[in-house]
Amino acid sequence: MTMPAGVPAEVLSQWSSAEERLYPVIMTRPDLYQRAVELVRKVADELDSCRDLAALVEAWPGAADIVYRASSLALMPLAELDVNLVAGAGFSMRYRELAGPAARAERLARLAAAAEAGDTWVLVSETGSLGSAGMVPWVRLEMHVPTGTGLSQTVEADPETGAAQFRLEVVRLNAATGDRRGPEDEVAAEESFDDRAEWVAAVEARRGQIESGST
């Protein structure tokens, strides 16, 4: 994704690095993982007053105070959590929310180009990090251009056990925008796996079914 103007590369790198470092550190503690996820969301909510990327960058020097305030208001202790990592992850989450319009414009252009070129598949969106188990939740959504059928792949940590969990979902998308249609239009397919190899095989099987029109 092209980085929207107004965010220094080094600042964006700090945010994404903090997010990528936070979750693996606590993977052996599911309870700590769950608290971190919730607290990062609270920090992002505290940043709701930042209505554009410039304001978000301006707020960054006071990130620690924002984390402490979010922790206090939510009655969620910071014990055993790195304040700087929680701050960076919260800012990263809010960044993605604010960068949404730019991301959407890029997505629309990508879908239009794929349709014009007659491509079979096109990347709709990809968030998170597909690294070792327990890193930032990773979600990749692809669309079968001829039919508008979406194939979503997710890797995240089980909040109870901390183990990696793999999911795939087949959904109906608006072929022009990549947006999901209403529940009545969704293709019935959602599966979860504990084994990575089984998940990969299932993804490829679903891909073949979509291409053959047998979903």
C-alpha positions in Angstrom: 0.0 0.0 0.0 1.2 3.5 -0.8 1.9 5.4 2.4 -0.4 8.4 2.7 1.3 11.8 2.8 2.0 13.3 6.2 3.4 10.2 8.0 7.2 10.1 8.3 8.5 6.7 7.3 10.4 6.4 10.6 7.3 7.0 12.7 5.2 4.5 10.7 8.1 2.0 11.2 8.0 2.6 14.9 4.3 1.9 15.1 4.4 -1.3 13.0 7.5 -2.6 14.8 5.8 -2.1 18.2 2.8 -4.0 17.0 4.8 -6.9 15.6 6.9 -7.1 18.8 4.0 -6.9 21.3 2.1 -10.0 20.6 4.9 -12.6 20.3 6.3 -11.5 23.7 3.1 -12.5 25.4 2.1 -15.6 23.4 2.9 -17.9 26.3 0.3 -16.1 28.4 -3.1 -16.2 26.8 -4.6 -14.0 29.6 -1.9 -11.3 28.9 -2.4 -11.6 25.2 -6.2 -10.9 25.6 -5.5 -7.9 27.9 -3.0 -6.5 25.5 -5.4 -6.8 22.5 -8.2 -5.1 24.5 -5.9 -2.3 25.8 -4.5 -1.6 22.3 -8.1 -1.1 21.2 -8.7 1.3 24.1 -5.6 3.3 23.1 -6.9 3.5 19.5 -10.3 4.7 20.9 -8.5 7.4 22.9 -7.0 8.6 19.6 -10.4 9.1 18.1 -9.9 12.8 18.5 -7.1 12.6 15.9 -9.2 13.1 12.8 -6.4 12.9 10.3 -2.9 11.5 10.0 -1.1 14.8 10.7 -3.0 15.0 14.1 -2.0 11.4 14.8 1.7 12.1 14.2 1.4 15.2 16.4 0.0 13.1 19.2 2.8 10.6 19.1 5.2 12.3 21.6 2.5 12.0 24.3 1.9 8.3 23.5 2.8 7.0 27.0 0.4 9.4 28.7 -2.4 8.2 26.4 -1.7 4.6 27.3 -1.8 5.4 31.0 -5.0 7.3 30.6 -6.6 4.4 28.5 -5.5 1.9 31.1 -6.9 3.9 34.0 -10.3 4.6 32.3 -10.7 1.0 31.3 -9.5 -0.3 34.7 -7.0 -2.5 32.8 -3.6 -2.8 34.6 -0.4 -2.4 32.6 1.4 -4.9 34.7 3.7 -7.1 32.6 3.0 -5.0 29.5 5.5 -2.7 27.7 3.9 0.7 27.6 5.9 1.7 24.5 4.8 -1.4 22.6 1.1 -0.9 23.6 1.4 2.7 22.5 2.9 1.9 19.1 0.3 -0.9 18.5 -2.5 1.5 19.4 -1.2 4.2 17.1 -0.8 1.6 14.3 -4.4 0.6 14.7 -5.6 4.1 14.5 -3.4 4.8 11.5 -5.0 2.0 9.6 -8.5 3.5 10.4 -7.4 6.9 9.2 -5.6 5.6 6.1 -8.8 3.7 5.1 -9.9 6.2 2.4 -6.5 6.1 0.7 -6.4 2.3 0.9 -9.9 2.1 -0.6 -8.9 4.3 -3.6 -5.9 2.1 -4.2 -8.1 -1.0 -3.9 -10.6 0.3 -6.4 -7.9 1.0 -8.9 -6.4 -2.4 -8.4 -9.8 -4.1 -8.9 -10.5 -2.1 -12.1 -7.0 -2.9 -13.5 -7.5 -6.6 -12.8 -10.9 -6.7 -14.5 -9.5 -4.8 -17.5 -6.6 -7.2 -17.8 -8.7 -10.2 -17.5 -6.9 -11.5 -14.4 -8.3 -14.5 -12.6 -7.6 -13.4 -9.0 -6.9 -10.0 -7.4 -5.7 -9.0 -4.0 -8.5 -7.0 -2.2 -6.8 -6.4 1.1 -4.1 -7.7 3.4 -3.5 -6.6 7.0 -1.3 -7.8 9.8 1.8 -10.0 9.7 2.1 -13.6 8.5 5.1 -14.5 10.7 5.5 -16.9 13.5 2.5 -18.0 15.4 1.1 -15.4 17.7 2.2 -12.3 15.8 -0.2 -9.6 14.6 -3.4 -11.2 13.3 -3.0 -11.6 9.5 -6.0 -11.4 7.2 -5.7 -11.7 3.4 -8.8 -11.3 1.2 -8.6 -12.2 -2.5 -11.3 -12.0 -5.1 -12.0 -14.3 -8.1 -12.5 -11.6 -10.7 -14.9 -13.4 -13.1 -17.4 -14.2 -10.3 -16.7 -11.7 -7.5 -16.3 -14.6 -5.0 -13.9 -13.7 -2.2 -11.5 -16.0 -0.4 -10.5 -14.8 3.0 -7.5 -16.3 4.9 -6.8 -15.5 8.6 -4.1 -16.5 11.0 -4.5 -15.4 14.6 -3.8 -16.6 18.2 -6.4 -18.5 20.1 -7.2 -16.2 23.0 -7.6 -19.2 25.4 -4.6 -21.3 24.5 -2.3 -18.9 22.6 -1.9 -21.4 19.8 -2.0 -20.3 16.2 -5.5 -20.8 14.6 -6.1 -20.8 10.9 -9.4 -19.9 9.2 -10.7 -19.5 5.7 -14.0 -18.1 4.6 -15.6 -17.9 1.2 -17.8 -14.7 0.7 -19.6 -12.9 -2.0 -18.1 -9.5 -2.8 -19.1 -6.6 -4.9 -16.8 -7.1 -7.9 -16.3 -3.4 -8.5 -15.5 -2.4 -4.9 -14.4 -5.5 -3.1 -16.9 -4.8 -0.3 -18.8 -7.7 1.2 -22.4 -8.0 0.3 -25.2 -8.7 2.7 -25.4 -12.0 4.7 -28.0 -13.3 2.3 -25.5 -13.2 -0.5 -22.6 -14.9 1.3 -21.3 -18.2 0.1 -21.7 -20.8 2.9 -18.1 -21.7 3.7 -16.2 -21.0 6.9 -13.6 -23.4 8.3 -11.1 -23.3 11.2 -7.9 -25.4 11.5 -5.3 -26.0 14.1 -2.9 -27.4 11.6 -1.2 -25.1 9.1 -0.7 -27.7 6.4 -4.4 -28.7 6.5 -5.4 -25.0 6.3 -3.1 -24.5 3.3 -4.5 -27.5 1.5 -8.1 -26.4 2.3 -7.4 -22.9 0.9 -6.1 -24.4 -2.4 -9.1 -26.8 -2.6 -11.5 -23.9 -2.1 -9.6 -21.9 -4.7 -10.0 -24.7 -7.2 -13.7 -25.0 -6.4 -14.3 -21.3 -7.0 -12.5 -21.4 -10.3 -14.5 -24.4 -11.4 -17.8 -22.8 -10.3 -18.6 -25.6 -7.9 -18.9 -23.5 -4.7 
